[in-house]
Amino acid sequence: MYICICNGVTERDVRQAIDGGASNIRDLNRSLQVGSCCGKCVCLARDLLRTQSKSNANCSYVDATAC
């Protein structure tokens, strides 16, 4: 699914950026240009930041297969 149509950024792109260390909209803007044009994508990107961060926090270092 496209998150940012203006810049052709997909959900996969955003998730990879988050896994790579992006932790806020500013980080996503720097790496993917999210929110740099019309700004309608910011809400979706912020939701992904929240859900992906929670998902990453629930991963156990003991059982890496659960992630």
Distance bins in CASP14 RR format, pairs under 12 A and 6 or more apart:
PFRMAT RR
TARGET T0000
AUTHOR 0000-0000-0000
RMODE 2
METHOD distances of the structure
MODEL  1
1 8 0 0 0 0 0 1 0 0 0 0 0
1 9 0 0 0 0 0 1 0 0 0 0 0
1 10 1 0 0 1 0 0 0 0 0 0 0
1 11 1 0 1 0 0 0 0 0 0 0 0
1 12 0 0 0 0 1 0 0 0 0 0 0
1 13 0 0 0 0 0 1 0 0 0 0 0
1 14 0 0 0 0 1 0 0 0 0 0 0
1 15 0 0 0 0 0 1 0 0 0 0 0
1 41 0 0 0 0 0 1 0 0 0 0 0
1 44 0 0 0 0 1 0 0 0 0 0 0
1 45 0 0 0 0 0 1 0 0 0 0 0
1 47 0 0 0 0 0 1 0 0 0 0 0
1 48 0 0 0 0 0 1 0 0 0 0 0
2 8 1 0 0 1 0 0 0 0 0 0 0
2 9 1 0 0 1 0 0 0 0 0 0 0
2 10 1 0 1 0 0 0 0 0 0 0 0
2 11 1 0 0 1 0 0 0 0 0 0 0
2 12 0 0 0 0 0 1 0 0 0 0 0
2 13 0 0 0 0 1 0 0 0 0 0 0
2 14 0 0 0 0 0 1 0 0 0 0 0
2 32 0 0 0 0 0 1 0 0 0 0 0
2 34 0 0 0 0 0 1 0 0 0 0 0
2 40 0 0 0 0 0 1 0 0 0 0 0
2 41 0 0 0 0 1 0 0 0 0 0 0
2 44 0 0 0 0 1 0 0 0 0 0 0
2 45 0 0 0 0 0 1 0 0 0 0 0
3 9 1 0 1 0 0 0 0 0 0 0 0
3 10 1 0 0 1 0 0 0 0 0 0 0
3 11 1 0 1 0 0 0 0 0 0 0 0
3 12 0 0 0 0 1 0 0 0 0 0 0
3 13 1 0 0 1 0 0 0 0 0 0 0
3 14 1 0 1 0 0 0 0 0 0 0 0
3 15 0 0 0 0 1 0 0 0 0 0 0
3 16 0 0 0 0 0 1 0 0 0 0 0
3 17 0 0 0 0 0 1 0 0 0 0 0
3 18 0 0 0 0 0 1 0 0 0 0 0
3 25 0 0 0 0 0 1 0 0 0 0 0
3 28 0 0 0 0 1 0 0 0 0 0 0
3 32 0 0 0 0 1 0 0 0 0 0 0
3 33 0 0 0 0 0 1 0 0 0 0 0
3 34 1 0 0 1 0 0 0 0 0 0 0
3 35 0 0 0 0 1 0 0 0 0 0 0
3 39 0 0 0 0 0 1 0 0 0 0 0
3 40 0 0 0 0 1 0 0 0 0 0 0
3 41 1 0 1 0 0 0 0 0 0 0 0
3 42 0 0 0 0 1 0 0 0 0 0 0
3 43 0 0 0 0 1 0 0 0 0 0 0
3 44 1 0 1 0 0 0 0 0 0 0 0
3 45 1 0 1 0 0 0 0 0 0 0 0
3 46 0 0 0 0 0 1 0 0 0 0 0
3 47 0 0 0 0 1 0 0 0 0 0 0
3 48 1 0 0 1 0 0 0 0 0 0 0
3 49 0 0 0 0 0 1 0 0 0 0 0
4 10 0 0 0 0 1 0 0 0 0 0 0
4 11 0 0 0 0 0 1 0 0 0 0 0
4 13 0 0 0 0 1 0 0 0 0 0 0
4 14 0 0 0 0 1 0 0 0 0 0 0
4 17 0 0 0 0 0 1 0 0 0 0 0
4 25 0 0 0 0 0 1 0 0 0 0 0
4 28 0 0 0 0 1 0 0 0 0 0 0
4 29 0 0 0 0 1 0 0 0 0 0 0
4 31 0 0 0 0 0 1 0 0 0 0 0
4 32 1 0 0 1 0 0 0 0 0 0 0
4 33 1 0 0 1 0 0 0 0 0 0 0
4 34 1 0 1 0 0 0 0 0 0 0 0
4 35 1 0 0 1 0 0 0 0 0 0 0
4 36 0 0 0 0 1 0 0 0 0 0 0
4 37 1 0 0 1 0 0 0 0 0 0 0
4 38 0 0 0 0 1 0 0 0 0 0 0
4 39 0 0 0 0 1 0 0 0 0 0 0
4 40 0 0 0 0 1 0 0 0 0 0 0
4 41 1 1 0 0 0 0 0 0 0 0 0
4 42 0 0 0 0 1 0 0 0 0 0 0
4 43 0 0 0 0 0 1 0 0 0 0 0
4 44 0 0 0 0 1 0 0 0 0 0 0
4 45 1 0 0 1 0 0 0 0 0 0 0
4 48 0 0 0 0 0 1 0 0 0 0 0
5 33 0 0 0 0 0 1 0 0 0 0 0
5 34 0 0 0 0 0 1 0 0 0 0 0
5 35 0 0 0 0 0 1 0 0 0 0 0
5 37 0 0 0 0 1 0 0 0 0 0 0
5 38 0 0 0 0 1 0 0 0 0 0 0
5 39 0 0 0 0 0 1 0 0 0 0 0
5 40 0 0 0 0 1 0 0 0 0 0 0
5 41 1 0 0 1 0 0 0 0 0 0 0
5 44 0 0 0 0 0 1 0 0 0 0 0
6 32 0 0 0 0 0 1 0 0 0 0 0
6 33 0 0 0 0 1 0 0 0 0 0 0
6 34 0 0 0 0 1 0 0 0 0 0 0
6 35 1 0 0 1 0 0 0 0 0 0 0
6 36 1 0 0 1 0 0 0 0 0 0 0
6 37 1 1 0 0 0 0 0 0 0 0 0
6 38 1 0 1 0 0 0 0 0 0 0 0
6 39 1 0 0 1 0 0 0 0 0 0 0
6 40 0 0 0 0 1 0 0 0 0 0 0
6 41 1 0 0 1 0 0 0 0 0 0 0
6 42 0 0 0 0 0 1 0 0 0 0 0
7 13 0 0 0 0 1 0 0 0 0 0 0
7 14 0 0 0 0 0 1 0 0 0 0 0
7 28 0 0 0 0 0 1 0 0 0 0 0
7 29 0 0 0 0 1 0 0 0 0 0 0
7 31 0 0 0 0 0 1 0 0 0 0 0
7 32 1 0 0 1 0 0 0 0 0 0 0
7 33 1 0 1 0 0 0 0 0 0 0 0
7 34 1 0 0 1 0 0 0 0 0 0 0
7 35 1 0 0 1 0 0 0 0 0 0 0
7 36 1 0 0 1 0 0 0 0 0 0 0
7 37 1 0 0 1 0 0 0 0 0 0 0
7 38 0 0 0 0 0 1 0 0 0 0 0
7 39 0 0 0 0 0 1 0 0 0 0 0
7 40 0 0 0 0 0 1 0 0 0 0 0
7 41 0 0 0 0 1 0 0 0 0 0 0
7 45 0 0 0 0 0 1 0 0 0 0 0
8 14 0 0 0 0 0 1 0 0 0 0 0
8 32 0 0 0 0 1 0 0 0 0 0 0
8 33 0 0 0 0 1 0 0 0 0 0 0
8 34 0 0 0 0 1 0 0 0 0 0 0
8 35 0 0 0 0 0 1 0 0 0 0 0
8 36 0 0 0 0 0 1 0 0 0 0 0
8 37 0 0 0 0 0 1 0 0 0 0 0
8 41 0 0 0 0 1 0 0 0 0 0 0
9 15 0 0 0 0 0 1 0 0 0 0 0
9 16 0 0 0 0 0 1 0 0 0 0 0
9 17 0 0 0 0 1 0 0 0 0 0 0
9 22 0 0 0 0 0 1 0 0 0 0 0
9 28 0 0 0 0 1 0 0 0 0 0 0
9 29 0 0 0 0 0 1 0 0 0 0 0
9 31 0 0 0 0 1 0 0 0 0 0 0
9 32 1 0 1 0 0 0 0 0 0 0 0
9 33 1 0 0 1 0 0 0 0 0 0 0
9 34 1 0 1 0 0 0 0 0 0 0 0
9 35 0 0 0 0 1 0 0 0 0 0 0
9 36 0 0 0 0 0 1 0 0 0 0 0
9 37 0 0 0 0 0 1 0 0 0 0 0
9 39 0 0 0 0 0 1 0 0 0 0 0
9 40 0 0 0 0 0 1 0 0 0 0 0
9 41 1 0 0 1 0 0 0 0 0 0 0
9 42 0 0 0 0 0 1 0 0 0 0 0
9 44 0 0 0 0 1 0 0 0 0 0 0
9 45 0 0 0 0 1 0 0 0 0 0 0
9 48 0 0 0 0 0 1 0 0 0 0 0
10 16 0 0 0 0 1 0 0 0 0 0 0
10 17 0 0 0 0 0 1 0 0 0 0 0
10 32 0 0 0 0 1 0 0 0 0 0 0
10 34 0 0 0 0 0 1 0 0 0 0 0
10 41 0 0 0 0 0 1 0 0 0 0 0
10 44 0 0 0 0 0 1 0 0 0 0 0
10 45 0 0 0 0 0 1 0 0 0 0 0
10 48 0 0 0 0 0 1 0 0 0 0 0
11 17 0 0 0 0 0 1 0 0 0 0 0
11 18 0 0 0 0 0 1 0 0 0 0 0
11 28 0 0 0 0 0 1 0 0 0 0 0
11 32 0 0 0 0 0 1 0 0 0 0 0
11 34 0 0 0 0 0 1 0 0 0 0 0
11 41 0 0 0 0 0 1 0 0 0 0 0
11 44 0 0 0 0 1 0 0 0 0 0 0
11 45 0 0 0 0 1 0 0 0 0 0 0
11 47 0 0 0 0 0 1 0 0 0 0 0
11 48 1 0 0 1 0 0 0 0 0 0 0
11 49 0 0 0 0 0 1 0 0 0 0 0
11 51 0 0 0 0 0 1 0 0 0 0 0
11 52 0 0 0 0 1 0 0 0 0 0 0
12 18 0 0 0 0 0 1 0 0 0 0 0
12 19 0 0 0 0 0 1 0 0 0 0 0
12 32 0 0 0 0 0 1 0 0 0 0 0
12 48 0 0 0 0 0 1 0 0 0 0 0
12 52 0 0 0 0 0 1 0 0 0 0 0
13 19 0 0 0 0 0 1 0 0 0 0 0
13 20 0 0 0 0 0 1 0 0 0 0 0
13 22 0 0 0 0 0 1 0 0 0 0 0
13 28 0 0 0 0 1 0 0 0 0 0 0
13 31 0 0 0 0 1 0 0 0 0 0 0
13 32 1 0 1 0 0 0 0 0 0 0 0
13 33 0 0 0 0 0 1 0 0 0 0 0
13 34 0 0 0 0 1 0 0 0 0 0 0
13 41 0 0 0 0 0 1 0 0 0 0 0
13 45 0 0 0 0 0 1 0 0 0 0 0
13 48 0 0 0 0 0 1 0 0 0 0 0
14 20 0 0 0 0 0 1 0 0 0 0 0
14 21 0 0 0 0 0 1 0 0 0 0 0
14 22 0 0 0 0 1 0 0 0 0 0 0
14 25 0 0 0 0 0 1 0 0 0 0 0
14 27 0 0 0 0 0 1 0 0 0 0 0
14 28 1 0 0 1 0 0 0 0 0 0 0
14 29 0 0 0 0 0 1 0 0 0 0 0
14 31 0 0 0 0 1 0 0 0 0 0 0
14 32 1 0 0 1 0 0 0 0 0 0 0
14 33 0 0 0 0 0 1 0 0 0 0 0
14 34 1 0 0 1 0 0 0 0 0 0 0
14 35 0 0 0 0 0 1 0 0 0 0 0
14 41 0 0 0 0 1 0 0 0 0 0 0
14 42 0 0 0 0 0 1 0 0 0 0 0
14 44 0 0 0 0 1 0 0 0 0 0 0
14 45 1 0 1 0 0 0 0 0 0 0 0
14 46 0 0 0 0 0 1 0 0 0 0 0
14 47 0 0 0 0 1 0 0 0 0 0 0
14 48 1 0 1 0 0 0 0 0 0 0 0
14 49 0 0 0 0 1 0 0 0 0 0 0
14 50 0 0 0 0 0 1 0 0 0 0 0
14 51 0 0 0 0 0 1 0 0 0 0 0
14 52 1 0 0 1 0 0 0 0 0 0 0
14 53 0 0 0 0 0 1 0 0 0 0 0
15 21 0 0 0 0 0 1 0 0 0 0 0
15 22 0 0 0 0 1 0 0 0 0 0 0
15 28 0 0 0 0 0 1 0 0 0 0 0
15 32 0 0 0 0 0 1 0 0 0 0 0
15 44 0 0 0 0 0 1 0 0 0 0 0
15 45 0 0 0 0 0 1 0 0 0 0 0
15 47 0 0 0 0 0 1 0 0 0 0 0
15 48 1 0 0 1 0 0 0 0 0 0 0
15 49 0 0 0 0 1 0 0 0 0 0 0
15 51 0 0 0 0 1 0 0 0 0 0 0
15 52 1 0 1 0 0 0 0 0 0 0 0
15 53 0 0 0 0 0 1 0 0 0 0 0
15 55 0 0 0 0 1 0 0 0 0 0 0
15 56 0 0 0 0 0 1 0 0 0 0 0
16 22 0 0 0 0 1 0 0 0 0 0 0
16 28 0 0 0 0 0 1 0 0 0 0 0
16 31 0 0 0 0 1 0 0 0 0 0 0
16 32 0 0 0 0 1 0 0 0 0 0 0
16 48 0 0 0 0 0 1 0 0 0 0 0
16 52 0 0 0 0 0 1 0 0 0 0 0
17 23 0 0 0 0 1 0 0 0 0 0 0
17 24 0 0 0 0 0 1 0 0 0 0 0
17 25 0 0 0 0 0 1 0 0 0 0 0
17 26 0 0 0 0 0 1 0 0 0 0 0
17 27 1 0 0 1 0 0 0 0 0 0 0
17 28 1 0 1 0 0 0 0 0 0 0 0
17 29 0 0 0 0 0 1 0 0 0 0 0
17 30 0 0 0 0 1 0 0 0 0 0 0
17 31 1 0 1 0 0 0 0 0 0 0 0
17 32 1 0 1 0 0 0 0 0 0 0 0
17 33 0 0 0 0 0 1 0 0 0 0 0
17 34 0 0 0 0 1 0 0 0 0 0 0
17 45 0 0 0 0 1 0 0 0 0 0 0
17 48 0 0 0 0 1 0 0 0 0 0 0
17 49 0 0 0 0 1 0 0 0 0 0 0
17 52 0 0 0 0 1 0 0 0 0 0 0
18 24 0 0 0 0 1 0 0 0 0 0 0
18 25 0 0 0 0 0 1 0 0 0 0 0
18 27 0 0 0 0 1 0 0 0 0 0 0
18 28 1 0 0 1 0 0 0 0 0 0 0
18 31 0 0 0 0 1 0 0 0 0 0 0
18 32 0 0 0 0 0 1 0 0 0 0 0
18 34 0 0 0 0 0 1 0 0 0 0 0
18 45 0 0 0 0 1 0 0 0 0 0 0
18 46 0 0 0 0 0 1 0 0 0 0 0
18 47 0 0 0 0 0 1 0 0 0 0 0
18 48 1 0 0 1 0 0 0 0 0 0 0
18 49 1 0 0 1 0 0 0 0 0 0 0
18 50 0 0 0 0 0 1 0 0 0 0 0
18 51 0 0 0 0 1 0 0 0 0 0 0
18 52 1 0 1 0 0 0 0 0 0 0 0
18 53 1 0 0 1 0 0 0 0 0 0 0
18 54 0 0 0 0 0 1 0 0 0 0 0
18 55 0 0 0 0 1 0 0 0 0 0 0
18 56 1 0 0 1 0 0 0 0 0 0 0
18 57 0 0 0 0 0 1 0 0 0 0 0
19 31 0 0 0 0 0 1 0 0 0 0 0
19 48 0 0 0 0 0 1 0 0 0 0 0
19 49 0 0 0 0 0 1 0 0 0 0 0
19 52 1 0 0 1 0 0 0 0 0 0 0
19 53 0 0 0 0 0 1 0 0 0 0 0
19 55 0 0 0 0 1 0 0 0 0 0 0
19 56 1 0 0 1 0 0 0 0 0 0 0
19 59 0 0 0 0 0 1 0 0 0 0 0
19 67 0 0 0 0 0 1 0 0 0 0 0
20 27 0 0 0 0 1 0 0 0 0 0 0
20 28 0 0 0 0 0 1 0 0 0 0 0
20 31 0 0 0 0 1 0 0 0 0 0 0
20 32 0 0 0 0 0 1 0 0 0 0 0
20 52 0 0 0 0 0 1 0 0 0 0 0
20 56 0 0 0 0 0 1 0 0 0 0 0
21 27 1 0 0 1 0 0 0 0 0 0 0
21 28 0 0 0 0 0 1 0 0 0 0 0
21 30 0 0 0 0 0 1 0 0 0 0 0
21 31 0 0 0 0 1 0 0 0 0 0 0
21 49 0 0 0 0 0 1 0 0 0 0 0
21 52 0 0 0 0 0 1 0 0 0 0 0
21 53 0 0 0 0 0 1 0 0 0 0 0
21 56 0 0 0 0 1 0 0 0 0 0 0
22 28 1 0 1 0 0 0 0 0 0 0 0
22 29 0 0 0 0 1 0 0 0 0 0 0
22 30 0 0 0 0 1 0 0 0 0 0 0
22 31 1 0 0 1 0 0 0 0 0 0 0
22 32 0 0 0 0 1 0 0 0 0 0 0
22 34 0 0 0 0 1 0 0 0 0 0 0
22 45 0 0 0 0 1 0 0 0 0 0 0
22 46 0 0 0 0 0 1 0 0 0 0 0
22 48 0 0 0 0 1 0 0 0 0 0 0
22 49 1 0 0 1 0 0 0 0 0 0 0
22 52 0 0 0 0 1 0 0 0 0 0 0
22 53 0 0 0 0 1 0 0 0 0 0 0
22 56 0 0 0 0 0 1 0 0 0 0 0
23 30 0 0 0 0 0 1 0 0 0 0 0
23 31 0 0 0 0 0 1 0 0 0 0 0
23 45 0 0 0 0 0 1 0 0 0 0 0
23 46 0 0 0 0 0 1 0 0 0 0 0
23 48 0 0 0 0 0 1 0 0 0 0 0
23 49 1 0 0 1 0 0 0 0 0 0 0
23 50 0 0 0 0 0 1 0 0 0 0 0
23 52 0 0 0 0 1 0 0 0 0 0 0
23 53 1 0 0 1 0 0 0 0 0 0 0
23 56 0 0 0 0 0 1 0 0 0 0 0
23 57 0 0 0 0 0 1 0 0 0 0 0
24 30 0 0 0 0 0 1 0 0 0 0 0
24 31 0 0 0 0 0 1 0 0 0 0 0
24 34 0 0 0 0 0 1 0 0 0 0 0
24 42 0 0 0 0 0 1 0 0 0 0 0
24 45 0 0 0 0 1 0 0 0 0 0 0
24 46 0 0 0 0 1 0 0 0 0 0 0
24 48 0 0 0 0 0 1 0 0 0 0 0
24 49 1 0 0 1 0 0 0 0 0 0 0
24 50 0 0 0 0 0 1 0 0 0 0 0
24 53 0 0 0 0 1 0 0 0 0 0 0
25 31 0 0 0 0 0 1 0 0 0 0 0
25 32 0 0 0 0 0 1 0 0 0 0 0
25 33 0 0 0 0 0 1 0 0 0 0 0
25 34 1 0 0 1 0 0 0 0 0 0 0
25 35 1 0 0 1 0 0 0 0 0 0 0
25 36 0 0 0 0 0 1 0 0 0 0 0
25 39 0 0 0 0 1 0 0 0 0 0 0
25 41 0 0 0 0 1 0 0 0 0 0 0
25 42 1 0 1 0 0 0 0 0 0 0 0
25 43 0 0 0 0 1 0 0 0 0 0 0
25 44 0 0 0 0 0 1 0 0 0 0 0
25 45 1 0 0 1 0 0 0 0 0 0 0
25 46 1 0 0 1 0 0 0 0 0 0 0
25 47 0 0 0 0 0 1 0 0 0 0 0
25 48 0 0 0 0 0 1 0 0 0 0 0
25 49 1 0 0 1 0 0 0 0 0 0 0
25 50 0 0 0 0 0 1 0 0 0 0 0
26 32 0 0 0 0 0 1 0 0 0 0 0
26 33 0 0 0 0 0 1 0 0 0 0 0
26 34 0 0 0 0 1 0 0 0 0 0 0
26 35 0 0 0 0 0 1 0 0 0 0 0
26 36 0 0 0 0 0 1 0 0 0 0 0
26 42 0 0 0 0 0 1 0 0 0 0 0
26 45 0 0 0 0 0 1 0 0 0 0 0
26 46 0 0 0 0 0 1 0 0 0 0 0
26 49 0 0 0 0 0 1 0 0 0 0 0
27 33 0 0 0 0 0 1 0 0 0 0 0
27 34 0 0 0 0 1 0 0 0 0 0 0
27 35 0 0 0 0 0 1 0 0 0 0 0
27 45 0 0 0 0 0 1 0 0 0 0 0
27 46 0 0 0 0 0 1 0 0 0 0 0
27 49 0 0 0 0 1 0 0 0 0 0 0
27 53 0 0 0 0 0 1 0 0 0 0 0
28 34 1 0 1 0 0 0 0 0 0 0 0
28 35 1 0 0 1 0 0 0 0 0 0 0
28 36 0 0 0 0 1 0 0 0 0 0 0
28 39 0 0 0 0 0 1 0 0 0 0 0
28 41 0 0 0 0 1 0 0 0 0 0 0
28 42 0 0 0 0 1 0 0 0 0 0 0
28 44 0 0 0 0 0 1 0 0 0 0 0
28 45 1 0 1 0 0 0 0 0 0 0 0
28 46 0 0 0 0 1 0 0 0 0 0 0
28 48 0 0 0 0 1 0 0 0 0 0 0
28 49 1 0 0 1 0 0 0 0 0 0 0
28 52 0 0 0 0 0 1 0 0 0 0 0
29 35 1 0 1 0 0 0 0 0 0 0 0
29 36 1 0 1 0 0 0 0 0 0 0 0
29 37 0 0 0 0 0 1 0 0 0 0 0
29 39 0 0 0 0 1 0 0 0 0 0 0
29 41 0 0 0 0 0 1 0 0 0 0 0
29 42 0 0 0 0 1 0 0 0 0 0 0
29 45 0 0 0 0 1 0 0 0 0 0 0
29 46 0 0 0 0 0 1 0 0 0 0 0
29 49 0 0 0 0 0 1 0 0 0 0 0
30 36 0 0 0 0 1 0 0 0 0 0 0
31 45 0 0 0 0 0 1 0 0 0 0 0
32 41 0 0 0 0 1 0 0 0 0 0 0
32 42 0 0 0 0 0 1 0 0 0 0 0
32 45 0 0 0 0 1 0 0 0 0 0 0
32 48 0 0 0 0 0 1 0 0 0 0 0
33 39 0 0 0 0 0 1 0 0 0 0 0
33 41 0 0 0 0 1 0 0 0 0 0 0
33 42 0 0 0 0 0 1 0 0 0 0 0
33 45 0 0 0 0 0 1 0 0 0 0 0
34 40 0 0 0 0 0 1 0 0 0 0 0
34 41 1 0 1 0 0 0 0 0 0 0 0
34 42 1 0 0 1 0 0 0 0 0 0 0
34 43 0 0 0 0 0 1 0 0 0 0 0
34 44 0 0 0 0 1 0 0 0 0 0 0
34 45 1 0 1 0 0 0 0 0 0 0 0
34 46 0 0 0 0 1 0 0 0 0 0 0
34 48 0 0 0 0 1 0 0 0 0 0 0
34 49 0 0 0 0 0 1 0 0 0 0 0
35 41 1 0 1 0 0 0 0 0 0 0 0
35 42 1 0 1 0 0 0 0 0 0 0 0
35 43 0 0 0 0 0 1 0 0 0 0 0
35 44 0 0 0 0 0 1 0 0 0 0 0
35 45 1 0 0 1 0 0 0 0 0 0 0
35 46 0 0 0 0 0 1 0 0 0 0 0
36 42 0 0 0 0 1 0 0 0 0 0 0
36 45 0 0 0 0 0 1 0 0 0 0 0
39 45 0 0 0 0 1 0 0 0 0 0 0
39 46 0 0 0 0 0 1 0 0 0 0 0
40 46 0 0 0 0 0 1 0 0 0 0 0
41 47 0 0 0 0 0 1 0 0 0 0 0
41 48 0 0 0 0 0 1 0 0 0 0 0
42 48 0 0 0 0 0 1 0 0 0 0 0
42 49 0 0 0 0 0 1 0 0 0 0 0
43 49 0 0 0 0 0 1 0 0 0 0 0
43 50 0 0 0 0 0 1 0 0 0 0 0
44 50 0 0 0 0 0 1 0 0 0 0 0
44 51 0 0 0 0 0 1 0 0 0 0 0
45 51 0 0 0 0 0 1 0 0 0 0 0
45 52 0 0 0 0 0 1 0 0 0 0 0
46 52 0 0 0 0 0 1 0 0 0 0 0
46 53 0 0 0 0 0 1 0 0 0 0 0
47 53 0 0 0 0 0 1 0 0 0 0 0
47 54 0 0 0 0 0 1 0 0 0 0 0
48 54 0 0 0 0 0 1 0 0 0 0 0
48 55 0 0 0 0 0 1 0 0 0 0 0
48 56 0 0 0 0 0 1 0 0 0 0 0
49 55 0 0 0 0 0 1 0 0 0 0 0
49 56 0 0 0 0 0 1 0 0 0 0 0
50 56 0 0 0 0 0 1 0 0 0 0 0
50 57 0 0 0 0 0 1 0 0 0 0 0
51 57 0 0 0 0 0 1 0 0 0 0 0
51 58 0 0 0 0 0 1 0 0 0 0 0
52 58 0 0 0 0 0 1 0 0 0 0 0
52 59 0 0 0 0 0 1 0 0 0 0 0
52 67 0 0 0 0 0 1 0 0 0 0 0
53 59 0 0 0 0 0 1 0 0 0 0 0
55 66 0 0 0 0 0 1 0 0 0 0 0
55 67 1 0 0 1 0 0 0 0 0 0 0
56 66 0 0 0 0 0 1 0 0 0 0 0
56 67 1 0 0 1 0 0 0 0 0 0 0
57 67 0 0 0 0 0 1 0 0 0 0 0
58 66 0 0 0 0 1 0 0 0 0 0 0
58 67 0 0 0 0 1 0 0 0 0 0 0
59 65 0 0 0 0 1 0 0 0 0 0 0
59 66 1 0 0 1 0 0 0 0 0 0 0
59 67 1 0 1 0 0 0 0 0 0 0 0
60 66 1 0 1 0 0 0 0 0 0 0 0
60 67 1 0 0 1 0 0 0 0 0 0 0
61 67 0 0 0 0 1 0 0 0 0 0 0
END
